[in-house]
Amino acid sequence: MMLTASGLALHAWWALRWDGLGIRKTSAQAGDELPDTCSVVVCCHNEAPRVAGFHEALRSALNHAAALGVHVQVVAVNHGSTDGTAETLEALKERAGWTVVHQSRTRPSKKEALEAGMAAATGQVVVVTDIDCTPLTPGWLEAMLRGASAQWDVCVGLSLPGRGAGWLHVLQQLEAERSAQKAVGAVVRGRPYLGFGRNMAFTREMWTRVGGMSKHAHVRSGDDDLWLQEAVTLGARVTTQTSAAAQTASSWPATWEGWRRQKTRHVSASSVYPMATLARLALPTVGTGLLAAGVVHNPSGTSVLCAGSALLLRAVTFGLFLRQAGRPPLRAWTLLLEPAVGLFRSWSWWKGTTTDSTAWK
């Protein structure tokens, strides 16, 4: 009984504090000021087939921002591509006025490409995204830029998987949505630790204060979360946007092995997370372990009730987050599949520490 009660208490504390209703307080207000200039930085490695589609998807957001008086510069970094990416970007440079940077690839991560893009960016605020991402609405840049400098130094946006089918897509959606919920909950509670390079904005002044990504250049991933953690230690004001207007839809790997390699790279950043952050993130797993141990040790109605109550509480807070993010709240049922995602994540971590060394792209 004590095991299940302790597990329920841990889950209740986490759900109400870190997955709680404070998420709804994070939306920018229509009256918040917009910066005069902005740079959108996108890094490319062997992405020739995607460039034209990204250009078309971005155009409506650029036109909308221009109508509001924001001058937007698009900086595309060709990071050592060996296909036709360089030529495709050069054509857009002439036709669409993009700033194109050709950066040799000397490191396996995206960080040197981002630093090259930042060196060419001229905007007061920078929005970083990936070329396989699509803004959900023409107001994407407006939503991501409202309040920059005056109210925040870093804005964590969401980029969730687009349409798909099959169990692979279902698990990828769950992984992305739960990560987004954790990231947003941490921002709301004043403990930001996780950002998304597919959709994040920050002021040039904060980038300069942090000093780029030199302190964690050796880590294969973490161009978003490790940089964000450094910014927080330097006093960055962090906000987040959960509305659909501020989101991008992202393409995820179409195979299990492709997703596993992506996760292997992503979890490499956690090895240099602060111990306090790692300990906090482990609490839900500890709670689940206590619940499972309590049910196995004493399979009484009370133990089962505690375990069911913990699952229901997490499902309710997850559903509320999904609704805030413009996703179907009834999809909270996918929490039942979270153990499968946990096993997949553990496998990816094991591969990264034993045999695999996965580079960006």
N, C-alpha and C positions, 0 to 999 in steps of 0.2 A: 504493500500500500504506500509506504513512504517513497519507494522508487518512482511509482507512477505519479504521485502527487508532486514530487520534485520536478519530474519531467514536464508535467502540465504547467507548473509555475514558471519554468524557464521559457516555455513556448508562449505563455501568456505575456510575460515581461517583454520578450522579443517582439511579439506581434503588436503590442500596444505602444512600444517605444520606437522600434526601428522600422516597422511596416505600417505605422499608424495613420490616422486620418489627417495628420498635419501635412501630408503630401499635397492636399488640395490648396494649401496656402502659397504654393510656389509659382503660380502663373503671373507673368508680367501684366501690367496694366496698360490699357490703350493710351493713356496719357504720358507714359514714360518716354523720355527723350530717345532719339535715334542718333547715332554718330554720323558725322558728315561723310566719312570714308570707311570702307571695309574691304578686306581682301579675303577671298575664298581660296584656300590652298588645298590642292588635291594631288596626291602622289600616284605615279603610274609605273608599273613594271610589267611589260608584256601585256598591255591592255588595249591593243589596237582595235579589236572588235567592239569594245565598249565605249570608246571615246565619243563617237557620233551620238549615241543614245544618251550619254551623260550631258552632252552639250544641249540637246533638245530638251531634256528634263529640267535643266538648270535655267533655261532661257526665261520662262515665265517668272521665276523668282527674281532674276536680275531685272526684268522689266518692272516688276512690282516695286522693288527697292528703289529703282531710279525714279519712279513716279512719286515716291515719298521724299525725294531729295538726297538719297544716299548714293554716292559714287562707289561702285563695286568693281574691284580689280580681281580677275581670275588668274591665279598662278598655278600652272600645271608643271609638275616636276617629272621628267622622264628619268627614272632611276635605273640606269644601266640596261634598258630594254634591248632585246635581241630580235624582236619582230619588227613590225612596221609602226610601232608607237611613235617614234621620233618624227617620222614623216607625217603621220596623221596630226600630231600636235602642231607641227610647223604650218600645216595647211589652215588649222584653226587660228593660229596666231595671225595669219594674214586676213582671214575672213571675219573672225569674231573679235579680234583685238586682245586675245589672251596673252599673258606673259608666260613664256615657255622657258624652262630651265632644264638643261641637260646635265645630269649629275652622274658621275661614274659610281659604280657600286663597289664599295670597299668593305662594307659591313653587311651582315645578313638581316639587319633590322631596317625598319622604315625611318629610323631617327635621323640619319644623315640626309635623307631626302626631305624630311620636314624642315631641318635646319637650312637646307639650300632654298627651300620655298620661302621660309621666313626671311632670309636675307634679301630676297627679291620683293617681298610684300611691302606695300607702302601704306596700307590702311591703318586707321587708329585701332580698329578691332579686326581680329582674324577669326574666320570660321574654317575649321578643318573638317574634311569629309573624305570619303573614298569614291572612286570612279564607278563602283558598282552600287552606289546609293542613289535613290531618287527622292527628291523632296515631295512630300505628300500634298502640299498645297502651294500656290504662288506666294503665300505669305510667310514661307519658311524663314527667309532671312530677316524679315521684319520681326517675327516672333523671337528669333534667336538674338537679335541685336537690341531690343528694347531695354533701356536702363543701363546700357554699357557705360563703364567708367563712373557714372554718377551713383549707381546702386550696386554694381558688382564688377569683379575683376575676371571671373570665370563663370561661364554658363554651361552646365552639363545638359546636353540634349539627348534625346532617345533615338535609336535607330534599330527598329525591330524587323524581323524577317517579313518579306513580302509574301505573295501567294505561293502556295505549294501544296503537295499532296503526299500522303504516305506517313508512316511512323517516324521516319527520319525528320520530316518537316515538323511534325507535332512535338518531338523532343527538342528540336532546335528552337521552336517558339517558346517552349517552357523555359529553356535555359536562358534565352534572351530576356524574356519578360521578368523572370525571377532576379536576374542580374540587375535589370533596370530598377526593379522595386527596391533592391538592397542599396543601389547607388543613390536613388532619390531619397530614401529614408535616412541615409547617412547625412545627406546634405541638409535635410530638414532638421536633424538633431545636432547640426553643427560639427559633424565629424566626417567631412568628405574624404573619400579614399579611392573612388572609382569613377573614371570618366570613359567616354567612348570616342575614339578617334574617328568614327564614322559620322559624328555630329557633336562638335564641341566648339565653343567660342571663348576667346580670351582677349584681353587688351594687350596691345603691344608693350605697354609699360610693365605689365606683369611678366610677360615673356622675357623682357630684358632683365628684370629684377631676379628672376630665377636663374638666368644664364643659360637658356636653352636646355639641352639634354645631356650635357657632357658628364654629369655625375653618375649616370646610369647607362652610358653608351655601350657597355659590355653586355647588357641584358638584351635578349632577343626581342622581347616585347616590352610593354610598359611605356610606350611613347605617349600614352594618355594618362593612365593612373599614377605611374611613378612621378611624372611631371606635375600632376595635380597635387599629389602629396607634398612635393617640395614647395609648391606655391602656397599651400595651406600653412606650412611651417613658417612662411614669410609673411603671414597675415592676409592672404588673399580672401576677399569676400566672394563666396561661392553661392550661386543660385542654380536652379534647375528649371527646365521646361518640360511639362508632361503632356501638354495638349497636342492633338494631332497636327495642328498648324505648325508646330515647331519640330516635327519629326521627319526623318527620312526612312524610306523602306530600303532594306539592304538585301543583297543576294548572298546566300550562304552556300557552302559546298554541297554539291549534289550527290556525293557519295559518303559512306560511313568513314572510309579511310581519309578522305579529304577533310572531313570535319574533325576527325581525330588529330590530324596533323595541325589543324588550326588551333585546337584546344591545347595541344602540347606546347605550342609557341606561347599561347596566352598565359598558361599557368607558370611559365618560367619567371614572370614578374613577381609572383607571390613569394618567391624565395627570398626577396629582399624587402618584403613588407615589414613594417614595425611589428614587434611581437605583440603589442597591445591590440593592434588591429586583427592579427591572426587569431588571438585568443577570443576576441569578441565574435568574429565570424564563425568560430567553432561552436559557439553556445547552442545554436539550434540542433546541431548534430549530437551534442551531448544530451540535449533534452530528448531527442528521439531515441537515443540509446537507453536512457533511463526508462522511458515508456515501454520500450520493447522488453527490457530486462524485467520490469515489473509485471508485465502481462505473462511472460514465460514463467517467472518465479511464482506468481500468484494469480492464475487466470480467473479471477473473480469478476463479478459484474461491475464492481467499483473500479477495478483496474481497466477494464475495457471501456468504461464510461470516461475515465480520465484521458485515455488515448484518443477516443472519439471526439472528446471536447477540444483537445489540442488540435486535431486535424480540422475540425469545424472552424475554430477560431482563425487558423491560418488561412483557410479557404475564404472566409469572409473578408479578411484584410486584403488577400490577394485579389479577390473579385472587385473590391473597392478601388484598388490600384488600376486594374484593367479598365474599369469604367472611366477613371480619370484620364487614362492614356488613350481613350477612344477605341478600346478593344472590347470584345464581347465578355461581359463579366461572368457569364455562365461557364466560360472556359476555365474557370478556377478548378474544375474537376481534374484537370491535368496534373494537379499536385500529387495525385495518386501515383503518377509516373516519376516523381522526383527521385526515388531510390535508383531507378534505371539511369537517370542523368548523373547521379552521384557516382555510380559504378563506372560510367563512361569517363567521367572527369578523372577518377582515380587511375583508370587505365592509361589515359593520356599523360597524366603526371608520371606514372611509372615508366612509360616509354621514353619520356623526356629525360629522366634521370639515369636510364640504363643504356639504351641503344640509339635513340633518335636525337637529332639536333636540327630542329625545323626552323628554316628561315622564313622571313616575310615573302610571300608569293614564291 
